[in-house]
Amino acid sequence: MSFTFFQSIWTIVVMITFLGIVVWAFSSKRKAAFDEAARLPFEEDPKTDNNKTASE
């Protein structure tokens, strides 16, 4: 078994992993979760009182 064989196997493993991530990312089952995550920057932050000190 030569080094070239292991390089070929590694290339196939990485390609399958990449394709698995792409299928997972574009899966319709994940759409709701990704839509919710996309709206996070536009949601209101909870009001906090920045005038309080640590001793209060």
C-alpha positions as CSV (number, residue, x, y, z in Angstrom):
1,M,0.0,0.0,0.0
2,S,1.6,3.2,-1.1
3,F,1.2,6.8,0.1
4,T,-0.8,7.6,-3.1
5,F,-3.4,5.1,-2.1
6,F,-3.8,6.7,1.4
7,Q,-4.0,10.1,-0.2
8,S,-6.8,8.9,-2.5
9,I,-8.7,7.4,0.4
10,W,-8.3,10.6,2.4
11,T,-9.6,12.7,-0.5
12,I,-12.7,10.4,-0.7
13,V,-13.3,10.7,3.1
14,V,-13.1,14.5,3.0
15,M,-15.3,14.8,0.0
16,I,-18.0,12.5,1.6
17,T,-17.8,14.6,4.8
18,F,-18.2,17.8,2.8
19,L,-21.1,16.5,0.9
20,G,-22.7,15.3,4.1
21,I,-22.4,18.8,5.6
22,V,-23.9,20.4,2.5
23,V,-26.9,18.0,2.6
24,W,-27.4,18.7,6.3
25,A,-27.2,22.5,5.8
26,F,-29.8,22.5,3.0
27,S,-32.0,19.8,4.5
28,S,-35.7,20.9,4.8
29,K,-35.8,19.5,8.4
30,R,-33.3,22.2,9.4
31,K,-35.1,25.1,7.8
32,A,-37.0,26.2,10.9
33,A,-33.9,26.2,13.1
34,F,-31.9,28.1,10.5
35,D,-34.7,30.7,10.0
36,E,-34.8,31.3,13.7
37,A,-31.1,31.7,13.8
38,A,-31.2,34.2,10.9
39,R,-33.7,36.4,12.9
40,L,-31.5,36.5,16.0
41,P,-29.6,39.7,15.1
42,F,-32.9,41.6,14.7
43,E,-34.5,40.6,18.0
44,E,-34.6,43.1,20.9
45,D,-32.0,42.6,23.6
46,P,-33.4,42.5,27.2
47,K,-33.2,45.9,28.9
48,T,-30.4,46.0,31.4
49,D,-29.5,48.7,33.9
50,N,-25.9,49.7,33.1
51,N,-25.7,52.2,35.9
52,K,-25.6,49.6,38.7
53,T,-22.2,48.7,40.2
54,A,-21.0,45.3,41.3
55,S,-21.5,46.2,44.9
56,E,-25.2,47.0,44.6
